[in-house]
């Protein structure tokens, strides 16, 4: 009975964790560049290594690095990474981070940022756009600035967006949604990474699959709760029998 109770209890705990992860995925089914989270669990013995009773422990959530669908916007400041690679930005904590979300904008201060307000990194640091300029981003990430008005026709290469390509197993997601190297520090620029201008990479979460998964998790949770009740009922009956025969 004790083993059955532990099994069902840890199973229910695992389902709660999985439900939280799946709910977050569903909420980000339309978030640009979002990578699906995967609920990861490990089993630990209750006391000793040879203990037959184990309980589930939630580990760091892993990610599905499959690419999302490409959405063409024809907006010059929208970019999508073509194939493998990441866009370098500065997180709110001041540390470098990496993302596939390429909906960029230029603030009143001239700094290029993504929609979360994180500064976009160039090879020379955060990218600053001169006022009254038109911006185009080349396939290699080069930021070209075109003059307007009396400076119409003037073109200059301002900087190149920091594009990197570390292996997925070297990356981990931070609480701010950015990916960072597990070892810390910065990933080196990779000239082989290319971008598509006028397009965005969508989330790799399927809303239908996530909703189906939520239903399955709810059913599994209910099953684990029923097992816990059954284990408790059996324990009470055993105690009653012992009292009668004792």
N, C-alpha and C positions, 0 to 999 in steps of 0.2 A: 504493500500500500504506500509505504514511504517513497519507494522508487517511482511508482506511478504518479504520485503527487508532484514529485520533483520534475518528472518528465513533462507533465501537462502544464505546470507552472512556468517552467522555462520556455515551453513552446508558446504560451500566451504572451510572455514577455517579448519573445522574438517577433510575434505577429504585430504587437504594438509598435515596435521599432520599424518594421517593414511598412506598416500603414503610414507612419509619419514620413518616411522617405518617399513613398509613392504619392502621397498627398502633395509634397513639395514638387515632385516631378510634374504632376498634373497642373499645378499652379503656374508652372513655367513652360507649358506646352507651346506657348506663343512667344517666348522670350528669345530674342535674337542671340544666336551663338551658344545657347544653353546646352550643357552636356548632362545627360541622364545620370542620376545618382543610383547606386546599387547598394542595397542593404547587405552588409556583411556581418556574419556572426561566427564566433568560435565557441567550442564547448570546453568547459573547464571542470575538473573534478571538484567535488564539494570540499573535501579535506586533503586526501592524499592522491598520488598519481594512480594508485590501484583501486581507488574508491569507485564503486559501480555507479554512484550517483553523480550526474553531471548537470551543470546549469549553463544556460546560454548567456554569452557576454557580447554586447554590441561592440564591434571594432570600428576603426575609422572607415567611413563610407567611401567606397570606390566609385569610379565613374566609367561610363560607357563613352569611349572616344569616337564612336561612329559619327560621320559627318551628317549635318542636317541638310535639308533641301535648300537649293539656291533660289532666292527670290530676287528678281530683277526690279529695281526701283528707278533706274536712270538718273539717280541723284548723284552728283559728282563727289559728294563727301561720304557716300556709302561704299564700303569695300568689304569683300569677302576673301578669305584666304583660299587660294586654289590648291587643293591637295593638302599635304601636311604642313604644319607650321602654326605660329601664333603671332599676335600683335602685342608689342610691348607697351605697357602703360605704367603710370605711377599710382599706387593705391592710396587710399585716404590716410594710411599710416606712413606714407612717404617712401615705402619700399617698392621696388619694381615687381610687377606682376604681368601675367599674360592672359589673353582672352582671344576668342574667335568672334566676338561681337564687334562689328565694324561700322556701326552707325555713328559717324563722327560729326562734330560741329565746332564752330569757332566762336568762342565767347567774346564778350565785350572787351576783355583784356587782350584779345588776339591769340590766346592760347588754344590750341586744338585739343579737344576733349571728346570722350565718348559720352553716351547718353547718361551714364552714371556720374558724370562730372570728373572722371579720372583723366589726368593729362596723358596725351599720347606721346610716347618717347620717339625721338629721332636718334640718329647716330651722334648728334651733338647735344642731346638732352631733350627736354620738352620742346615741342615744335611751336613756334610763335609766327603767326601770319601777319604781314603788314596790313594796315587798314586799307579799305577800298580796293581789295585785291580779289581776283577770281582764282579759285584753286582747282587744280586737276591733279589726280594721283595716278602715276604710271604703274605698269604691271609689276615693276620691281620695287614699288613702294616709294619711288621718288616723288616728292611734293613739288610740283611746278606752280609758280605764282605768275599770273597774268595781270598786267597793269590795266587800269580802267581810266576813262576820261582822257585827260591830256597825255596819259602814259599808256594809252591803248596800243597794243602790239608789243610792249616790253614783256619779255619772258625771262624768268630766272629760276634756277633749280635751288630751292630753299634748303632741303634736307631730305633724308630718306627715312621713312618710318622704320622703327626697329622691328624687324621680322626675324623670328628665331624658330628653331626646330629641334628642341630636345625630345628624346624618346618619351612616349607616354608614361612608361614605368618610372621615369625620373620626376614626374609631375604629381602634385597633389593640390586639391582645391582648398582654398582658405575660406574663412567665415565670410569674407566680403565677396565671395563668388569668383575671385581671380584665381588662376592657377600659378603655382610657384614651384621652384625646384625644391625637392625634398631636402637637399643638402644646403639650401639657402644660396644666397648670392644671385648673380645674374647669368642668364644664358647668353652665349656669344651670338652676334648677328650671323645670319645665314643668307648669303646672296642667292641661294637656290630657291628660296621661298618666293612665290609669286602671289599677286592679288588680282582680283577682278573688280574693276571700278564700276559703280552704278548697280551694285548688287549686295545682298546681305545673305548670310547663312542663317537659316532658321534653326529652331530647337530640334534636337534629335529625339524628342519625346513624342510618341503617338498618343493623343488624347484618348482614343478608343482603347488602345492597349492598356493605358494607365487606369482607366475606369474599370476595365475587365479585371485587372490585377487587384484593384481595391475591393471588388466584390469577392474575389477568391480569398483574399486575406481576411475579410470579415467572416467568411464561412469557416475558415481554419481557426480563427480566434474563438468563435462560438463552440467549435468542436473541442478545443483545449479546455474551455471553461466547463463544458459538460463532463469532461474527463476528471477535472478537479472535483466536481460535485460528486461524481461516482466514487472516486477515491475516498472522499470524506464520508460518504454513506457507508461504504464497505468497512472503513475503520470503526465507525460507530457501531455497526452490527457485530463486528468482531469483539469489541469491548463488551457489548451486551451479552454475547455468548459466553465470554470468559467469566463475567459476573455470575451468570446462571450456573455454570459448571464449577465455579470456584468454591 
